């Protein structure tokens, strides 16, 4: 979905969404293990009917792509993909910590905007530039910074333009001395 590393890591066992902590203790178990446990302990097994609807992208992956990969490449390859997902999640966590630190250190909220010194922003690694800007955008606008908006921001960073308009009446600009 264009979400970068986060999009490849899938659901986390513990996540916070809009201030609500969501705990998913059964994510590490496959369906067969859960069905077996439920049958053994006389617990009715419930399967949400939307789980079989492949109109949802996540279900297409689970119902079609993963079984195809397992057949074509073998279970060992699938296990390696799951390990890769775990490594991506670890890397994403590290990046998010660095972004949060850089955002708190360099970005300041003014009356109706966020501001970061130009020299500081330009010295940041591109991952931190994108991450801190996305963090500011989410905090200010409440929306995710999209790839097309990041492409516009890069025009400013390359000096091609001084200001670009983003969504919801927001903009990114560089001012001399800021």
C-alpha positions as CSV (number, residue, x, y, z in Angstrom):
1,X,0.0,0.0,0.0
2,X,3.0,2.3,-0.3
3,X,3.7,2.3,3.4
4,X,7.4,1.4,3.1
5,X,8.8,-1.0,5.6
6,X,5.8,-0.8,7.9
7,X,3.6,-2.1,5.1
8,X,5.7,-5.3,4.8
9,X,5.8,-6.0,8.5
10,X,2.1,-6.8,8.8
11,X,0.3,-6.7,12.2
12,X,2.2,-6.5,15.4
13,X,1.4,-8.6,18.5
14,X,1.1,-5.3,20.4
15,X,0.2,-2.1,18.6
16,X,-1.3,1.3,19.5
17,X,-3.9,2.8,17.2
18,X,-5.4,6.2,17.9
19,X,-4.4,5.9,21.5
20,X,-5.8,2.4,22.0
21,X,-3.5,-0.5,22.7
22,X,-4.4,-3.6,20.7
23,X,-3.0,-6.9,21.9
24,X,-3.1,-9.9,19.5
25,X,-1.8,-12.8,21.5
26,X,-2.6,-15.5,18.9
27,X,-0.7,-14.0,15.9
28,X,2.2,-16.4,16.3
29,X,-0.1,-19.5,15.9
30,X,-1.2,-20.8,12.5
31,X,-4.9,-21.6,11.8
32,X,-4.4,-25.4,12.2
33,X,-2.9,-25.0,15.6
34,X,-5.7,-22.7,16.8
35,X,-8.4,-25.1,15.4
36,X,-6.7,-28.1,17.0
37,X,-6.5,-26.3,20.4
38,X,-10.1,-25.2,20.2
39,X,-11.3,-28.7,19.3
40,X,-9.2,-30.3,22.1
41,X,-10.5,-27.9,24.7
42,X,-14.1,-27.9,23.4
43,X,-14.0,-24.2,22.4
44,X,-16.2,-23.2,19.5
45,X,-14.0,-22.0,16.6
46,X,-15.2,-18.9,14.9
47,X,-14.1,-17.7,11.5
48,X,-15.1,-14.3,10.4
49,X,-16.7,-14.7,6.9
50,X,-14.7,-11.6,5.6
51,X,-11.5,-13.7,6.1
52,X,-12.4,-15.6,2.9
53,X,-13.2,-12.6,0.8
54,X,-10.3,-12.0,-1.5
55,X,-11.5,-8.5,-2.5
56,X,-9.5,-7.4,0.6
57,X,-5.8,-7.1,-0.3
58,X,-4.6,-8.7,2.9
59,X,-6.8,-11.7,2.2
60,X,-5.5,-12.0,-1.4
61,X,-2.0,-12.3,0.1
62,X,-3.1,-14.9,2.8
63,X,-5.4,-16.9,0.5
64,X,-3.6,-16.8,-2.8
65,X,0.0,-15.5,-2.7
66,X,1.3,-17.3,0.4
67,X,-0.1,-20.7,-0.6
68,X,1.4,-20.2,-4.1
69,X,4.8,-19.3,-2.7
70,X,4.7,-22.2,-0.4
71,X,3.9,-24.6,-3.2
72,X,6.4,-23.0,-5.7
73,X,9.3,-22.4,-3.3
74,X,8.6,-24.8,-0.4
75,X,7.9,-24.3,3.3
76,X,11.5,-23.4,4.0
77,X,11.2,-20.3,1.7
78,X,8.0,-19.3,3.4
79,X,9.8,-19.6,6.8
80,X,12.6,-17.4,5.5
81,X,10.0,-14.8,4.4
82,X,8.5,-14.8,7.9
83,X,12.0,-14.3,9.3
84,X,12.6,-11.5,6.9
85,X,9.3,-9.9,8.1
86,X,10.6,-10.1,11.6
87,X,13.8,-8.4,10.7
88,X,12.0,-5.7,8.9
89,X,9.8,-5.0,12.0
90,X,13.0,-4.7,14.1
91,X,14.5,-2.3,11.6
92,X,11.3,-0.3,11.4
93,X,11.2,0.0,15.2
94,X,14.8,1.4,15.1
95,X,13.9,3.9,12.4
96,X,10.9,5.0,14.3
97,X,12.9,5.6,17.4
98,X,15.5,7.7,15.5
99,X,12.7,9.7,13.7
100,X,11.0,10.4,17.1
101,X,14.3,11.5,18.6
102,X,15.1,13.8,15.6
103,X,11.6,15.2,15.5
104,X,11.7,16.1,19.2
105,X,15.2,17.5,19.0
106,X,14.9,19.7,15.8
107,X,11.2,20.4,15.0
108,X,9.3,23.1,16.8
109,X,5.6,23.8,16.7
110,X,4.8,27.4,16.1
111,X,1.3,28.9,16.0
112,X,0.0,27.3,12.9
113,X,2.9,25.3,11.6
114,X,6.0,23.2,12.3
115,X,9.4,24.6,11.7
116,X,12.9,23.0,11.5
117,X,16.1,24.9,10.7
118,X,17.0,24.4,7.1
119,X,20.7,23.6,7.7
120,X,19.7,20.9,10.2
121,X,17.0,19.4,8.0
122,X,19.4,19.2,5.0
123,X,22.0,17.5,7.1
124,X,19.6,14.8,8.2
125,X,19.7,11.4,6.4
126,X,16.9,11.2,3.8
127,X,15.2,8.6,5.9
128,X,15.1,11.0,8.8
129,X,14.1,13.9,6.5
130,X,11.1,11.9,5.3
131,X,10.3,10.4,8.7
132,X,10.3,13.7,10.6
133,X,8.4,15.5,7.9
134,X,5.8,12.6,7.9
135,X,5.6,12.9,11.7
136,X,5.0,16.6,11.5
137,X,2.4,16.2,8.7
138,X,0.6,13.5,10.7
139,X,0.7,15.6,13.9
140,X,-0.5,18.8,12.1
141,X,-2.8,17.5,9.4
142,X,-3.7,14.1,10.8
143,X,-2.9,12.3,7.6
144,X,-0.1,10.2,6.2
145,X,2.4,11.9,4.0
146,X,2.0,10.3,0.6
147,X,4.7,9.5,-1.9
148,X,3.6,12.2,-4.4
149,X,3.8,14.8,-1.6
150,X,7.3,13.6,-0.7
151,X,8.3,14.0,-4.4
152,X,7.1,17.6,-4.3
153,X,9.1,18.2,-1.1
154,X,12.2,16.8,-2.8
155,X,11.9,19.5,-5.5
156,X,12.2,22.1,-2.7
157,X,15.1,20.3,-1.2
158,X,16.9,20.2,-4.6
159,X,16.3,24.0,-5.0
160,X,14.0,23.6,-8.0
161,X,11.2,25.5,-6.2
162,X,10.9,27.4,-3.0
163,X,7.4,26.2,-1.9
164,X,5.0,23.3,-2.7
165,X,1.4,22.8,-1.8
166,X,0.5,19.6,-0.2
167,X,-2.9,18.2,0.8
168,X,-5.5,19.9,3.0
169,X,-4.2,23.5,2.5
170,X,-0.7,22.7,3.8
171,X,2.6,23.5,2.2
172,X,6.4,22.9,2.6
173,X,8.8,25.7,2.0
174,X,12.4,26.8,2.7
175,X,12.9,30.4,3.9
176,X,16.3,32.0,4.0
177,X,17.9,31.8,7.4
178,X,15.4,29.2,8.6
